Amino acid sequence: MFFSVKEMNEGQNEAKYAWESNADYWDKKIGNDANEFHLRVIRPKTEELLEIRHSDRILDLACGNGNFSRRMTVLGASVTACDFSETLISHAIRRSNEIGLQIDYRVCDLTDKQEMRRLVKDVPYDKAVCNMAMMDISDITPLFEGVYQLLSDEGRFVLSTHHPCFTAPEQVYLSEKMHKGEAIAGQPVLQPYYHRSIQNLLNTAFHAGFVMDACYETAFEPDAEYPSVMIVRLRKQIFNEKISQTERISR
């Protein structure tokens, strides 16, 4: 079962309303350097898989108030970052300007193919990242297809999301389901979440042309047996096909 077009359109409108309503609260709670959950659960493995290098051109998708964009810029990357909340982007610009960091921030709806095309630059991106936002997006097909086109042939895409097995709503796993919840306790408005099974999430990426070459399952508590987050690294299949062709020729 997949979300209908009507569900996706209505859900995306509701999501935008929720994020605009929560943007000021979110920015205050996340601040310049992110919260403990991001610092302990998301950032270490994301940075390991992303392998940020000096002068990397990186696209930060659903960047929020830009905390990870600023982190990557400090590490030497050239960052383009986007979010569909104009208020969050305004906070991201303000916070980056306050500490003198040059980051290209854009307002972009990742469910819109035309808007994703406007993220194109003269040179393809080396890497892309999407931290804890896949479950917020009603239609992820344009995102994966868009990122595939925006990356260089050797590019990689690292994403983190709620672990579908251990955060499934109401004991639903195989079926797709929209439900509402809190990203940060006390936020003004509940936001819609889009539950997808692992097969639905990854097959969407594979159909866009990606292959997966690394995955971590992480939890907030070090000794926890049930992870709350899944972090995945994808690479463009075209690069692997080129290697295979070279190997065949050399044989």
N, C-alpha and C positions, 0 to 999 in steps of 0.2 A: 504493500500500500504506500502511495506517495501523496504528498500534499497536492491538492488541486490548485489550479491557477487562481481561483477565487480566494482560497485560503491563504495563498502566498501573498497576494496583493493586499488583502485586508490585514494580514499579519504584519507585513512590512510597514504599512501606514501606522498600525498600532505601536510597532517597535520604535518607529521614529518619534512618535508622540512621547513614548515612555522615556527614551533617551534624552530628548530635549528637556523633559520635565525633571529628569534626574541629573542633568549635566553639572549644574553648580554643586550639588551635594557630592557627586562622584569626584569632581575635581578637588574639592576640599579634602575628602577622605584619602584620595590617592596621592595628592601633593606632587612634588617634583620627582620623587624617587620611588614611587609605588608603595603598596602595602606589604605586610609580612607574607601574605599568601603568594603574591607574585614573586617576591624576593626569594622565598624558600622553595616553592613548588614549581614555578614556571620558569624563572630566569635561568637557573643553573643549567638545566638540560637543553633549554632552547638555545642558549649561547654555545653550548658544546656542539649541538647539531648544526647550528648556523655557521660556526667557524668564521666569525667576523674578522676581516682583514682590513688593513689600512687601504683606503681608496676604494673599497667595495661600494658598488652602487646598489642600495637596498631599498626595497619597497615595503613599507610598514602598513598593513591593511587593518582597518578598524582600529586606529591608533589611540582612540580615546583622547586623553589630555596630553599625549605625546611623551609619556615617561620613558618608554622603551626606545622611542625615536631618539631622545636625548642621550640615552645610554649608548646607543650604537654610534652616534655622532662623536661622543667623547672618545670612543674606541677607534675613531678614524674613518668611519664610513661616511659616504655621501648619501643622505636619506631623503626620500620622498615619502610622505605619510598622508594617509587619508582616513576620513571618517564621514559618515552620513549625517552626523549631528553638527550643525553649524556652531552651536554653542561650545561643544567640546573642542572643535578646531580653534575657536577664538581663545579658549583657555590654553591650548597647546602653543599657539603663536605667542601669547603673552608670556608664558613661562619660559619659552625658549629665548625670547628677546631679552628677558630679565637677566639671563646668564650669558648672553652673547653668542648663542649657537645659531648657525644658519641651517635651517631645515625647510624644505619645500612642502608646505602643508596644503592639502586640497580637500574640498568637500566632494565626496563621491559616494553614490549609492552602488554598492557592490553587486546588487541584483540587476543592474542595468548595464547591458553590454555596451551601449553607446557611451555611457559615462566612464566605464573602465577603459575604453579606447583613448579617452582624453588623458590617461596617465602615461601614454607613450612619450618617450623622450628620444633624442637623437641616437643614443646608444642604449641597447637593452640593459635591463637590470641584471646584476650578478646573482642576487638573492632576493627572496621575498619572505615575509613573516606575517603570521596572523595569530595573535595571542588571545586565546579564550574568547573567540567571537563566532566561531562556526555555528554554535548552538543558538546564536542570536539572529542568524540570517535565514530568512524564509526560503530563499532559492539559492543554492550554492553552485549550481551549474555554471552561470555566467562568471562567477568568481574563479573557479578552476580553469575554465576555458580562457578567461582573460589573462590570468597569471601565466598560463602556458605560453601565450603569445608575447607577453611582456618580458619574459626571461630570455637570457642568452641560452645557446644550446647546452652549455655546461652549468646552467643555473640550477639552484635548489630552492625549495619552498618548505619552510618549517611552520607547522601549525600546532596549536594546542587547543584542546576542547574538553568539556566535561566528558568523563569516561562513560560511554553509552551503556556499558554493562552494569555500572554501579551507581549511576545517577538517573536511571530510567524512572519516569513518572508512573505511579499507580500500577506497578508491576508489568508495564508494557515494555517490550523490548523490540520485537521484530517489526511491529507497525510504527509508522511515523506518527508523532503526536505533538501538538502544540499545547504547552501548559504555561502557567505564569509563576514567577518566583522573584527572589531578591538576589541581586549581585552583591550588594553591600547592605548589611542590616540597617534598617531605618530609612532607606531611600524613599522619596515621596510617593513613587508610583511603582507598582509591580510591572515587570517587563515580560514579554512573551519569550519563551524558550522553544526551540524546535528539536525535539528528540529524533535522532536517526540511529539506526543500528550501525555497527562497524562496517558491515558489508555495504550498506547504502552510502555511507560517507566515503569509503575508500573506492568503491566502484565508480562513483561520480568523478573522483580524481583520476582513476585509471582510464575511464572513457575520454577524459580530456587529453590524455597522452602521457600522464605521469606514471612513474613506477616508484614504489616505496623501498628505501634502503636502510631505514633505521626507525626504531620506535621505542619510547619509554612510557611506562605507566608509573605515575607518581602520586604520593599521598602527602598530606600536610604533616602528619606525625611520622617520624622516621621508622617506627616499628609497626606501623599499620599494615595489615595484610590485604586490605581492599583499597585500591587506588581511586582517587577522585578525578584524576586528570590523565589524558592520553596525549603524548607529544610525538609527532610524526615528522619524518623528513622525506620529502618527495624530490625526485629528479626527473628531468625531461627524458622521455623514452627515446627521442631522436638521438641523444648522445650515446645511449647504450647500443642503439642500432648501428651507429657509425663504428663503434668498437667491434661489434660482431662482424660487420662487413670487412673491416681491416683484417681481422683474424682469419676470415675465410679466404681472403686473397693471399695471405702469407702462407697458407697451408698447401 
